[in-house]
Amino acid sequence: MSFSKLPNNLPVPIDDGAARHLQGMTLPNVSLKATNGNLINIGYITGFVVIYIYPMTGRPGVPLPDGWEAIPGARGCTPQSCSFRDHYTELQQWQVKLYGLSTQTTDYQLEAKHRLHLPFELLSDSSLKLKSLISLPTFKVADMELYKRLTIIAKCSKVEKVFYPVFPPDQNADQVLSWFQENA
């Protein structure tokens, strides 16, 4: 199985309204560990920040949870991350701080960061702080609670745009770039 390519028959997630409340919200003052070892307080980020939130990245040699491809919106974390990697330089035109975020541990994320050659940091929310603080939507699979895929654009901590649901995930970076071209 290739993590970098999306199957043609993936189920399309529907907008269940679980992220509607985020538009206009101020990001909370919460520090999350980044893959460079630093703590990043997402409530103190100045300028533009893009945080793409994803369920989990697959790892070569480790099977995905049973039924993973049947869960709408679950598959595609690697293509989404690679798309943001490929468009990273373009996003820098707007001096955007870019982060990926999942419930995986920093060590797990660090392997993906290196393997995928990501030029930005991944943030770990393994204790689901953002679920508690701002009601980020989650789902459960194989005894894990994971975030549903969504992307937030904020300016000086105020949420300007929410992409939810994100589908197909490999085109999310293009959607974000289009938003900046039209709004920034």
N, C-alpha and C positions, 0 to 999 in steps of 0.2 A: 504494500500500500504506500502510495506517495502522499505525503502531507502537503506538498507544494501545489498539487493540482486538485481542483474541485470536481467531484463527480457531476455528471449532467443532470441527474435526477434528484438533487437535494430538495427536501421539502422547504418551502418558503415560509419564513416566520410571519405571523400576523401582528399588527399593532394592537396589543391588548390594553393599551393606555397606561401601562405600568411605569412609563418614564415621562409622562406628560407634565407632572409636577416639577420637573427639573428646570424647565425653561424659566429664566429670570432669577433663579435661586442663586444665593451666594454659596460658593464651595466652603465646606467646613474647615476649621483649623484642625487638621489631623495630619500627623506625620506618618509616612509610609516608607519602608525601606526600599531603596533603589538597588539595582544590580551593580552599581559602583560602590556600594557600601554606605552611601550617604542616606540621611533621612530627609525626605522631601515633604514639606508641609504644603499641601495643595491649596490651602486657604490663603497662603502668603505669596503666591506666584504673581509677579507683576507682568504686565503686558499680556500677550495672547498665549494661551496654553491649549493644546489639543491632547485630550486623554481618551485613547481608544480602549475600551473595556471589553475583554474577551473571556470566554469560559476557561480554556486551557490549551496550551500547545501540546501537540503530540511529540513523542520522543522516539527516535529510531530504535527498533527492537522491543518496544513496549506497546502492547496492544491497547487500543482505545477501549473505553467502557462498552459493554455489550449494548447494541442498539444506538450507538453514537450518531451514525449517519441518519437515523430516522427522527432524531430530535430537531425540530425546526430551529435553525440558527446556530446549532452547536458546531458543526464542521466548518472549518475555514480559518482557523486562527493563524496558521503559518502563512497562507496566501495574504491575509490581511496585514500581518506584520511585514512581510516582504514588500507589499505594495507601499506601505509607509516608508520603508527603507529606500525603495526606488524613487520616491518623490520627496525625500528628506531635503535635498538641496533646494527644490522649488519652494517648499514650505518656509525655508530660512529667509526668503525674500521678505516675509512679513515678520521676521524675528520671532517665530513661533517656537515655544518650548513644547516638545513632543514627548509623550510618555505612553507606553502600553501599560495596562493594569489587569491583573488577574488575582485569583485566590491562591495561586501556586506559591510555594516558598521561593525566596530569593535564590537559593541554590539551584532549584529546578529552572527558574527563569534565566539564570546566568548561563546555563548550558545552551538554552535556546538563543540567547543574545549572541553568544560566540558562534554557534553553528550557523545562524542565519546572517551573521555579519551586520547586526543592527547598530546604527550610529547614534542611537538614543537609548535611554535607560528604560527598563521595565520596573514597575512598582508592584510590590507584594501587599495584598490585603488578605492574608491568610486567616485573619480573625474576623473578617467580614465587618470591619468598622463602618464602611460606607453604607452597607445595608442598614445598619442601625441608625446612622446619623442622617442619611438622606434617602432612605428607602430605595436603594438600587434594586432592580428586579433580579431574582435568582431562579434557578431550577435545581432539582436534585437528580443525581444519577450515580449509581454504584457507591452509595454511602458518602457521596461528596455533595456539598452545596456550592454551586458555581454561579458566577454572574452571567446574566444574559448579555449578549453582545450589544453594545451601544457606544456612541462616540459623543463626547462633550467638547464644545469649543467655548472657552471662557476668556474674558478680558478682565484683568485685575480681580479675579476670583468670581466675577458675575457670569453666570451661564448665559451665553449669547445664542447658542444653537445646540440642539440635541438631535442626533441621527439615531432613530430607533423605530422599528427594527433595522438592523444593518443587513442588507442583502442585495446582491452577493457581496460577501466580505472582501473579496479581492478588488472591488471597485470603490471601497470606502474612501481611500486616500484621494481618488479623483473627485469624489463628492465634496470632500473637505476643501480641496484646492479650488473647486468651482465656487464654494461659499466665500472663500477669501477673495477671489477675483471679483465677485459681485458686491461684497460687503465691507471689505477692509480698506 
